[in-house]
Amino acid sequence: MSAKILIVDDEPPIIEVLRYNLRQAQYEVVAARDGQEALDLARRELPDLIILDLMLPKLDGVEVCKLVRRERDVPIIMLTARDEEVDRVLGLELGADDYVVKPFSVRELLARVKNVLRRATQPPASPADMVRVGALTVDEARHEARLGAVLLDLTALEFAVLLTFARAAGRVFTREQLLEDVWGYDYMGDLRVVDAVVKRLRAKLREAAPDDDVIATVRGVGYKLDA
């Protein structure tokens, strides 16, 4: 069964271009032109991925992202204009998986869609594929992570980043390496997409263990999971 993608944009030409190309790539497509319609469709259609513009009537994309994230762990790719830096970073911190800047290449967006869906729908690993680092346990087969006795509420992207860290505890990852290992492509734009996801992940780890700094920043290099 093909993946279902919800396009949310208030510009009909963009919707039509994306609808045509996504259908050519064998995806099922539904579309919304404002934030409220996007929420209604997300609840009714249960899409596998949302392509979400930030500037929308009724509810903006940041608000839609926040509300969707409260209800479902569905991958979100944001569409942003070049002058929307503050909203872009806020959207990433609220749970978006990636973003593409307008005007964008359809080929680039399709590559992002493919990689995000691959990560979100990859088959379960062997039950033996469990990683333990100190009080942290990451169970890939169950798609669960615990810090001590606390079960962490992670998105698919946050889980993938934590698993990458845990498999190489103590190794320092640059942002570029994380993009290649987790996102699955070389990212030619803003590396803060990594920083935003690590920030979200850190907040959840600190909520579970306020006195522990599980993910450390190596200044000028990147991040690592303390062994």
N, C-alpha and C positions, 0 to 999 in steps of 0.2 A: 504494500500500500504506500502511495506517495505521501510525502510530508505535506501538511497543510500550513500555509503561510498567510498571516494577516498583514496586509499593507495598510499603514495609517498615514495619510498625507492629505492636505487640503488643496493640492494642486492636481487637477484631473490629468494633465499631460504626464506627470510623474507616475501617477497610479497606472495609467494605460501602458506606459513603457515598461514598468516593472511587471505588470500583470502579463503582458505578452511574453517577455523574456523568461519569467519564472515558469509559465505554462509550457514554453518551448523546452525548458529543462525538466519537464515532467512533474512539477509541483502543482498541488491544488492551491488555489488562491482565493482569498476573500479580502474585501477592502472596506475601509472606513475613512470618512473625510473630516471627522472631528473627534475630540477626545471622549465624549460621552458615547458616541457610536462605537468607538474602539473598545471601550470597557464592555459594552453590551455584547459585541461580537466575540470578544475574548472569553467571556463567560459562557456564551451559547455554543460557539464553534470549537472551543478548546484547541487553538492552533498549536502547531509544533514549534513555531518561531514567529516573532513579531518584528516587522520592520517599521520603526516608529519615528515619525518626524517630531522635532521638538516644538515647533511653532504651529499650534493647532487652535481652532476655535473651541469655545466652551470649556474644555480642560486642556492645559498644555501637556506636552509630551512628558515633562518631568513628573507631573502629577499622575498621569496615566501609568508611567513606569512604577511609581511608588505604590499605587493601588494594586496593580497587577502583581507586584512582588509580594504583597501581603497574602495573596490568594493562591498563587501558583508559581512553581519554578519553571517558567517557560523562557527560553533564550530570547533576548531582545537585542536587536541591532538598531542603533539610533541613526537618523539622518539629521545632520546639523549644517547650518550655514557657517561661514568662516568667522563671523563676528559673534558667535554664540558660545564663547569659551566658558563662561561661568556656568551656563546651563548644561553644557556638555560634560564638564567635570562633575557637576552635581548629579546628573543622570547616571554617570558611571558609578558614583559613590552609592547611589540608591539601588543599584543592581543590574544595570545594563551590561551586556557581555562585550559589546564592541560598538564602534561608530564609524560612519562614512561621511565625509564632508562633501556638501554640494558645491559646485556641480561634480558629480561622481561618474566614474566609469562603470557601466553596467557589468562588464566582465569582472571588475574588481569586486563589486557587490555580490555577484553570483559566487565568486570564490569564497567570500566571507560567509555567505549562507551555507555553502557546502561544508566548510570547516566547522562552523558552529553546530550544525546538525549532526555532523559526524561525532563530535565530542559529546553531545547530549544523548545520542542514541547508540553509542558503542556497546557491543554485547558484554554481558557480565564476564568477569575474569574467573579463574579457578578459585574455589573456596580457600585454597591454601595461600592465596595471594593477599596476605595481611602483613602490614608493616607496623612495628612498634618502636617508638622513640621516646624513652622516658615514660611519662604519664600519657603520652599520645598514642592512640591506636587508630590506624586507618585500614578499614576492611573494604577492599575494592569490590569483592563479590557482592557484598550487601549494600555497597555504596553508602557506608556509614563511617563516621569519624567520632571518636570519643576522646575527651581530655579528662583523665581520671574517670569518674563515674558519669560525667556529663555528656550526653549525646548532642553533638553540634548540629545546628540547623543551617546547612550549607546549600548554596545553589550548586548546580552541576559544574559551573566554572570555578567557583571557590574550592570545591572538592578536588577538581583536577589540579589546581595550583598546590593545594596542601599535599596531595599525593606525590606530586613531583618533588616538592621539598623533602617529604618523609623518606622517599626512596633513596635520597642522597643526603641524609642528615649531615650537617656540617659543611657541605659544599656551598660555595658562594655562587649564586646565579645572577648573571647580569639581566637587565630587563630584556635585552635582545634575545638571550638564551631562553628566557621564559616564554617570550612570544613564539619562538620557533618550536619549543617543546610542548606548550599547552595550546596556543592558538593555531599552530600548524602552518604558519607562513611568516615571511619576513615583512615586518610592519614598517612602512616607509614614512609614517607620520608621527603623531604625538605618543611618546612612550609612557605618558601618564595613564594610559589605559591599564598598564600593569600596576602602577602605584595605587590607582583607585581600587583595584581588586584586592591587592595586598592590605590596603587600609581596612576594607570591609572584613577581610579574613582575620586580621589582628583584633578588630573590635569584638568579634565573636569568640575568639580564643581568650581574650582578656575578661570577657563576661563570664566565661566558664572558670577561669583561674586568674583573678585580678592581680595576684602577686608574681605571676610568671610572664616573662617576655619570650614567648615561644619562637617568634620570628624576629630575627635581629637584622638591623640595617648595617651593611658594611659601607661606610661612607665613601662615595665616589665610585663604588663598584656595583652593588646590588643588594640582594637579600640572601639570607640563609636560615635554615631551621637549626636551632641549637641542639646538638646531640646531648 
